[in-house]
Amino acid sequence: MANIELTKSYTAEAAIPANRIVKVGANDYGVLLGAAATDSLIGISTEIDATLGERIDVVHSGIVDLKLGGTVARGALITSDATGQGVAAAPAQGINHRIIGIALTSGVAGDL
């Protein structure tokens, strides 16, 4: 169940599915699908898919559903996989992972 505090509208610079992690795009107020834990992740798309050039709402603060790309335990720090899905962050020495949030429930790949 979502509890959204801050949402901003952006332009999708490529197709972005619902409930995925997004990163800054090439243009101001443009976003792309998150593709790595080291990307400039800024939020999570809402429940509506967007195609190239369409407007898309991105949640910056609050509790929101996120499609998972792997097994995640509640309390785990979350980052992006190659398809904008949430995975447990596993930073190593010298590698900075961007954290997009904290899992409130446990889940497996494909779960919201």
N, C-alpha and C positions, 0 to 999 in steps of 0.2 A: 504494500500500500504506500503510495507516494505522499510525501509531506514536503512540497516544494516551497522554498523560501525566495529564491532568486532565479529567474529565467530571463534570457536575452535572445532576441531573434538575430540570426545570421543568414548569410547566403551560402548554400551548399556548393562547394567547388568541385564536387563529384557526388555520385550517389551515396547516400548515407542511410542505412537501415535504422529502424526504431531501436531505442534502448541500447545504444552503442556509445563508446567513448569517442570523443572528437578532439582534434587538435587545431591549432591556429592554421589558417590557410595562407596562400601566397598574398592575398589582398586584405586590407583592413576589413573587419567584420565578415570575413570569409572563413569557413571551416572545412576540414577534411576528416575522414575517418582516421582514428588513431591507428597506428601501424607498428608501434614499438613502445616498450617501457621507457625509452629515452626520449620520445617525442614530447613536444610542448603541449601536453594534455591540458584542456581547459574545462571540460564538463562532459555531460551525458545527454544525448539526444532524447527527446520525449517519445511518446508512443506512435508518432507519425513518421513514415519513411519520407525521404526527400530525394529528388533527382537533381542533376546538375542545374544550377541556376535558381532553384526553388528556395524559398525561405524555410528555415528550420529553427525551431526553438531548442535552446541548449540550457540545461539546468546547471547552475553554478554553485548552488547551495541548497541543502535540504536532503531529504530522503527520497530516492527515486529507484525504480526498477532498472536493472542492468542485465543484459544477456551475458551469461558466463561462458568462457571458453575452456574451462577446466575445473577441477575440484577445488573448492574454496571453503575454508572453515570460518565460521563466524568469528569475528575479531581480527581476521587477516587484513593486512593492508592490500589494496587493490590497485592494479595498473592495467595497461592495455596489452593485448596480444596483437598479432599481425592483422586481425580483422576487426579491431575495435571492441572485442569482447573482453570482459573482466577476467583477470587471472591474478593469483596471489603474487605479490611482488617478492622477488628474491634477489635483492641487490648484493653484489659482491664488492670486495675492496677495489676502489678505483672506478666503480661503475655507479652512476647515479640513475636511479629509477624515479620517474615521476609517479607520485601517489595520487590517485583520483578520489579515494575514499576508503572507508572501512566497512567490511562486510558485517551486516547485522544478523544475517542468517547463513547457514551453511548451504552449499549447493554443488551441483556437478555441471559439466558442459551441457549447454542448451537450456539450463534453467534461467528464469528471470529472478 
